Amino acid sequence: MSDSGIKREKTLKTSYAYAWTGEGDLYNQAFALNRGRFIRAGEQRRSSPDVPVEQRKQSSMTVIASSPQVKEQLLEKHRAKGQEIAENKAEYSQDVRQSQSELDQEVWSETGRRWGTYNPVRWLSWWSSNTTSTVQASDTDTIRDKRALLRAEEGSLAGVREDEVVHSGMRFAEMKELPSGKKESQSRKLHLLGHGGPGMRGMTALQQPTKESHIVLFDELAESFHKQGVLDKFSDLRMESCWSANPVRTDQYMRDRYTYKHVDLQSQKTTYAPAVLLHQELKQANPDKPFQIKAYEGKGSQFSNPIGQKQRYLGDYFGQATVRQSTVAHVFRSSQDYT
């Protein structure tokens, strides 16, 4: 399944995300995608500090909006997210200071009971016990509980500081702002944001908490790509939606590396994976443009810590709840016919 129109580069490609609507939760999906990149970039810096800068994993991402209106909606959500992060940072910092103060007071009181108010050993004991978050052998239950609370709140503060970095690494643009060309299209990959299901002919965005769906069908998306010249700027598309490589759920058929359609034995009805359906629409709307779609089996992506591997959730398929995403990836190329 080779495609002479696509050069298989070994160098790291620049990642972008595509938001076809500003409604629903696509901004949150883009934020989660960038968080994963941040985790992986941090791990690579720790494990492989000598990797050249141009080959390092990225800790930032540009979100491409399908229209000026969508871009403004995304920017508004980005501003709201920044305000939320700032408020959380202030709140968690205050919680850490308060918990630290309460721990100080409890340790000071306990050392007074143990060593006496004016015993110099009290100061040494207090200093030793209060300069570490590890549980001391002589800790009372109250002190142990306060240490645990402090560690939890320090973890929350570290998480919101991470959010701050992820937030600062996000950029927003329209497709027309990117230069076109074969070299450019081969050096980028575009993550398509949205929810999906096995055999689904489109993607959705969900409005929380009402669960209201905003839907784009693949024929609409292909026509939009044609008008925006997307395939002049990207030849490598990644479907982030669930079950993007599945015609049916993975526990309903024997998974095979090249399975992308399912034929019902009774009705003889053929069901195709969403990636194949998108592939068909893109070929019809852009017959002369080379591209590939990488899709994945399973429901949803997650990032394992501390190494930041991108994984796919499969439930309990073949005894594994999650697998590395690359092991359940399928590539559909424009030079091939999957009907």
Long-range contacts (C-beta under 8 A, 24 or more apart in sequence): 1-331, 1-333, 1-335, 1-336, 2-333, 2-335, 3-290, 3-292, 3-333, 3-334, 3-335, 3-336, 4-335, 5-235, 5-290, 5-334, 5-335, 6-186, 6-235, 6-236, 6-290, 6-291, 6-292, 6-333, 7-186, 9-186, 9-187, 11-54, 11-55, 11-187, 12-54, 12-55, 12-56, 12-57, 12-58, 13-187, 13-188, 13-189, 13-236, 14-58, 14-187, 14-188, 14-189, 15-58, 15-61, 15-188, 15-189, 15-191, 16-61, 16-62, 16-63, 16-64, 16-188, 16-189, 16-190, 16-191, 16-234, 17-61, 17-62, 17-63, 17-64, 17-190, 17-191, 17-193, 18-63, 18-64, 18-66, 18-190, 18-191, 18-192, 18-193, 18-230, 19-63, 19-64, 19-65, 19-66, 19-70, 19-74, 19-193, 20-66, 20-70, 20-192, 20-193, 20-194, 20-203, 20-216, 20-221, 20-224, 21-66, 21-70, 21-205, 21-214, 21-216, 22-65, 22-69, 22-70, 22-71, 22-72, 22-73, 22-74, 22-77, 23-73, 23-205, 23-207, 23-214, 24-204, 24-205, 24-206, 24-207, 24-212, 24-213, 24-214, 25-205, 25-206, 25-207, 25-208, 26-74, 26-193, 26-194, 26-205, 27-63, 27-74, 27-77, 27-78, 27-81, 29-193, 29-194, 29-240, 30-61, 30-63, 30-74, 30-170, 30-193, 31-81, 31-166, 31-167, 31-170, 33-61, 33-191, 33-193, 33-240, 34-59, 34-60, 34-61, 34-166, 34-169, 34-170, 35-162, 35-163, 35-166, 35-303, 36-301, 36-303, 36-308, 36-310, 37-61, 37-169, 38-162, 38-165, 38-166, 38-169, 39-303, 39-305, 39-306, 39-308, 40-303, 40-307, 40-308, 40-309, 40-310, 41-308, 42-308, 43-306, 43-307, 43-308, 47-307, 59-165, 59-166, 59-169, 60-169, 60-170, 60-171, 61-169, 61-170, 61-171, 62-170, 62-171, 62-172, 62-173, 63-170, 63-171, 63-172, 63-173, 64-173, 64-174, 64-175, 64-178, 64-190, 65-172, 65-173, 65-174, 66-175, 66-224, 66-228, 67-174, 68-174, 71-172, 71-173, 71-174, 74-172, 75-172, 78-167, 78-170, 78-172, 81-167, 82-167, 85-160, 85-163, 85-164, 85-167, 88-160, 88-163, 89-157, 89-160, 89-161, 89-164, 92-153, 92-156, 92-157, 92-160, 93-157, 95-153, 95-156, 95-157, 96-150, 96-153, 96-154, 96-157, 99-146, 99-149, 99-150, 99-153, 100-150, 102-146, 103-130, 103-143, 103-146, 103-147, 103-150, 104-130, 106-142, 106-143, 106-146, 107-143, 110-140, 110-143, 114-138, 175-228, 175-229, 175-230, 175-233, 176-228, 176-229, 178-233, 179-233, 180-229, 180-232, 180-233, 181-232, 184-233, 185-231, 185-232, 185-233, 185-234, 185-235, 185-236, 186-235, 186-236, 188-233, 188-234, 188-236, 189-234, 189-236, 189-237, 189-238, 190-230, 190-234, 190-236, 190-237, 190-238, 191-238, 191-240, 192-237, 192-238, 192-239, 192-240, 192-241, 193-240, 194-240, 194-241, 195-241, 195-242, 196-239, 196-241, 196-242, 196-243, 196-244, 196-274, 197-242, 197-243, 197-274, 198-243, 198-246, 198-247, 198-248, 198-249, 198-271, 198-273, 198-274, 199-246, 199-247, 199-248, 199-262, 199-271, 199-272, 199-273, 199-274, 199-277, 200-241, 200-243, 200-274, 200-277, 201-274, 201-277, 203-241, 203-274, 218-274, 218-277, 218-278, 218-280, 218-281, 219-281, 219-285, 221-278, 221-281, 222-278, 222-281, 222-282, 222-284, 222-285, 222-286, 223-285, 225-282, 225-285, 225-286, 226-285, 226-286, 231-282, 231-286, 231-289, 231-290, 231-291, 232-289, 234-291, 235-289, 235-290, 235-291, 235-292, 236-291, 236-292, 236-294, 237-291, 237-292, 237-293, 237-294, 238-293, 238-294, 238-295, 239-274, 239-275, 239-278, 239-293, 239-294, 239-295, 239-296, 240-301, 241-274, 242-298, 242-299, 242-300, 243-273, 243-274, 243-297, 243-298, 243-299, 244-273, 244-274, 244-275, 244-295, 244-296, 245-273, 245-274, 245-275, 245-295, 245-296, 245-297, 245-328, 245-329, 245-330, 246-273, 246-274, 246-297, 246-298, 247-271, 247-272, 247-273, 247-276, 250-297, 250-298, 250-314, 250-315, 250-317, 251-315, 251-317, 255-297, 255-317, 255-318, 257-330, 258-330, 260-330, 260-332, 260-338, 261-338, 272-338, 273-330, 275-330, 275-332, 276-332, 276-338, 279-332, 279-334, 279-338, 280-338, 280-339, 282-334, 283-334, 289-334, 290-334, 290-335, 291-333, 291-334, 292-331, 292-332, 292-333, 292-334, 293-331, 293-332, 294-329, 294-330, 294-331, 294-332, 295-329, 295-330, 295-332, 296-325, 296-328, 296-329, 296-330, 297-328, 297-330, 298-323, 298-328, 301-325
